Amino acid sequence: MMKRIVFMMAILVCVGTSAQTSKEARKILDKTAATISSKGGAYAKFTISNVKSGSTNGTIYIKGNMFKAITPEATVWFNGKTQWSYMSQTEEVNITTPTREEQMAMNPYTFINLYKQGYNLSKENKGGNYNIHLVATDKKMGIQEMYISVNQKTFVPTSVRMRQGGDWTTINISNFKKSVLASSIFVFNKSEYPNAEVVDLR
């Protein structure tokens, strides 16, 4: 009987600790979201790598849920609804309405809206960062698991690792700076790419 009581108490302590850790993780991501969701906008450098597609680096501009990502291979604009993807090699622009998983593939800051529902959260402190672990509550979700590292002093994310199916993608972020960005930069401007072939895939 005594063993059963001790066992039950141990479970309750673990559950209570887990709930507290989850609450702390959510507060950290709330602060992170507030830090990077500047009304004027912000930009940063990034490196993205995946076993299948290799790695590339570039610059990302964000404002609210809009973003523009520039890499040597492609430039992607997203105005909150429509996405334009310009491929440098083929000079082709594909117009799509992306899922949030597809947005995440190019915009590491998409997590600022993802974490609020559909994920269990936990955290640990390591090397001056908060390491937040997110696990999807529904196995049908496109992004099943994420690790987000957040600087403890600035609350700026330094890396995002996400698992889609069995594939992991890692995005490292640096040189984050707030700025004042015009909303027009998040929309593809045909006059700047006169030779581009536009393909509407919506």
Secondary structure, DSSP 4 states (H G I P E B T S, - for coil): -HHHHHHHHHHHHHHHHHHHHHHHHHHHHHHHHHHH--SS-EEEEEEEEETTTEEEEEEEEEETTEEEEE-SSEEEEE-SS-EEEEETTTTEEEEE---HHHHHTT-GGGHHHHTTSSEEEEEEEETTEEEEEEEESSTTSS--EEEEEEETTT--EEEEEEEETTEEEEEEEEEEEE----GGGGS--GGG-TTPEEEE--
